[in-house]
Structure formats: C-alpha cells, structure tokens
Amino acid sequence: MPLYRARIIAASARALGAASILLASPAMAGTHGWGQASDIGRDILLGAALGVPAVQGDWSGSLQAGGSVLLAGGAAYGLKRLFPEQRPDRSDRKSFPSGHSSEAFAAAASLENRYGWKAGLPAFAVASFVATARVEARKHHWYDVVAGAAIGTGSGFLLTSRRNQNVRLVPWGDSKAGGISLTARF
C-alpha cells in the first residue's frame, strides 16, 4: 500500500478515536444528548466508510461499504415492521432492532474488512459508543442494539472484500458463545 494511503487510513483511525471521545461530552446532558451523540457517531462512521475509499480512488470499496450499510439498514427496517416492539421511552413501536446500531456496525465492519484492524478497531469503538448511546437515550433495549450490531457486522463482512489479508478481525459464534478473534499472517 502506498505511503499516502496508509497515512489517510491512519488519520481516519485517529479521527474516529477522537470523535468517540468528543461524543461523550454532549451525552452527559441526558437522554436528548445521548440521542444527538448517537446520530453524530453514526454519521461519522457512514462518512468514513464511504469517504476513506473515495479519497483513495477505491470506488469498489465505496460501493461495497454503501451496499453493506444499505443492506443493514434495510434489514433493520424490515424487522421493525415484522416485530413492532415498544421503545423504552414509549415514543413508538419501532424498537427492534436498532437501525443506528445496524448502520454503524455495517460501516465499522466494512472499514475493518477492507482496510484492516487499524481502521476497524477505532470504527468498532465508535459503533459500540453509538449502540450504548441508543440505550442511554432510552430509544432501545440492550437486545435491540445487540441485534443491530449483529446485522450490521454481518452485512459489513458479507459484502466487503479484503484489501489486505495480513491482519484481520474474525467474528465467530456457536450455540453457547460468540466473539471476535484477531488473526495475523506473518
């Protein structure tokens, strides 16, 4: 990978890390602050997932990220219609699953799968913040954001191809547990 591309990815990773710290500040204002912080976090991730490949001229990466986010958002929307569940704040019956979490985790998984853990780790940190903020804003139950995270991560890994095969985060699961493992090729 050329040096300028590595610098763009590193700068994006630093920006995502800084964003996650800055997002925590307005969230202290209450449920409205948490809601705004989750909106901002999701939007930053969507911008990064589409923008990082575009800046590098990696149009295939932008297309794959866009497809991942659209699939995750569409799946979340469809499931909301099939399983109308009351939100914790009682505003409507569109709690399950979290669309914000689906889209944020799809963007994070696309970045990780395309560019590796240096872009993926901060992106997953911001996506986790988005999910936490949705619960704190009383827009979702914990299981809504977990389902959204699974949908988004699955779509990101399913539709995004790898650009570098050396280091990768691999989701796994069986009937008793699940998680993410780090693999490296030397």
N, C-alpha and C positions, 0 to 999 in steps of 0.2 A: 504494500500500500504506500503510495507517495506520502512524503512528509506533510504536505499541506492538508491532505485528507485526514491523516492521523491527528493533526492539530485541530481541525474542525470538530472531529469526534470528541477529543479531549475537552475542548472548550464547551461543547454541548453538554458533556457529562458534568463539568463544573457548574454550568448554568442551571442544570436540573437540580444539582445538590443545593446550590444557593437558593433556588426557588422554593425547595422544600422547607428550608429554614425560615425564609421570609413569609411563607404561607401560614406558619404557626402564629405569627403576631396578630393578624386580624381575627384569627379564630378565637382569641380569648374574649371577644365581645359577646359571645353567646351563640345560640343556635343560628341566628342570621349570619354572624361572622363565619361560622363553620361552613354554612352553605355557600357563601361567597368564596371562601378559600377552596372548597372542593371544585367549584366552577373554574376558578383560575388554574388550579393544578391540572385538571383535565384538559383545559385549553392549551396549557403549556406543553403537555405531553403530545397532544394532537399536532400542534405546530412543529414540535421536534421530530415526530415520526414522519411527517410529510416533508418538513423543511431540510433536515440533515441530508437525506438522499438527493433532494433537488439541488442543493448548493453544490453537491459533488458531481452533478450531472448523472446521477444514478436513477434514471427515470423508472427503471424496473423496480427499484427499492421503494420509490414513492408510490407507485401503482400497487405494489404488494401491501404496503402499510395502509393505504386507503382502503383496499379490499378487506383487510383484516378488521379495521375499525368499522366499516360498513356491515360486515358480517356479524360482528359482536353486537353492534347497536341494533341491527335488525332482529337478531335472536332475542335480545333482551326485550325489545318492544313486543315481539310476538308472544313471549312468555308472560309478559304483563297482562296481555289480553286473555290468555288462557287461564291464568291463575290470579284473579283480582284479589289482592290482599291489602288490607288497610295499612296505611303508613303509621308509624308511631305518633306523628303529630296530628293524625286523623284528617289530613287535608284531602286525601282521595284514596282510591283503591288501586294504586299503581306501584306498590312497594317492591314486589318480587319480579325479577331480580333487579339489582341496581344497574341502571344504564350508564351512570357516571363511571362506576367501577368496571363495567364491561369495556367501555371505550378506553379508559385509562390503562387497563391491563393489556388490551389489544395493542395499544401504541407502545407500551413498555416491552411487551414480548416481541413486537416487530423490530424495535431497536436492538434488543439483545440478540435476537436470532440473526439479524442482518450484519451487525457490527461488533458483536461480542460483549463480554461482561463489562468492559469499561464504559460502554454506553448503556448497557442493560441494567447494571446494578443501581445507578442513581435514578434511572427511569422507574424501576420497580419500587424504589424508596418513595418516589413522588406518587406513584399509583397506590401504594399502601396508605400514604397520607390521605389521598382522595377518598379511599374506602373508609378510613377511620373518621374523616370529616363528615361523610354522609351519615354515619351512625350518630356522631355527636350533634349533627344538625337536626336529628330526630326525623330524617327523611326515610331511613331504612333500619331494619333489624340487622343484627350481625350476620344472619344467614343469607340475607339479600345481597350483601356485599361479597360474601364468600362465593355465592353462586355467580355473581357478576364477574368476580376475579377469575373464576374457572372458565367461564365462557370467553372472556377476553384473552386470557393466556392461551387457551386452546386455539382460538382463531388466529392469534398472532403467530404461534408456532406452526400452525397448519398451512397458512397462506404465504408465509415469508420464507424465502430461501436464504441459505447461509452464504455470506460473502467471504468469511474467513473461518476455516474449520479447526483452528488450533485450540481455542478455549471456548467452552460453551456451558450454559446452564441448561440442565435437562429436567423437565418436570416428570415425576413418576407417581404412581399410585397403585394400590391393590385394595382388597376388601377390608383391610384393617388400618391402613395408614396411607399417607402421601407426603410429598415434599418436593424439593428441588435439589438436585445434586450438581456439583461442579465437576466437569471433566476437562482434562487438558491433554494435549498431544505434544510430545517433545521430540 
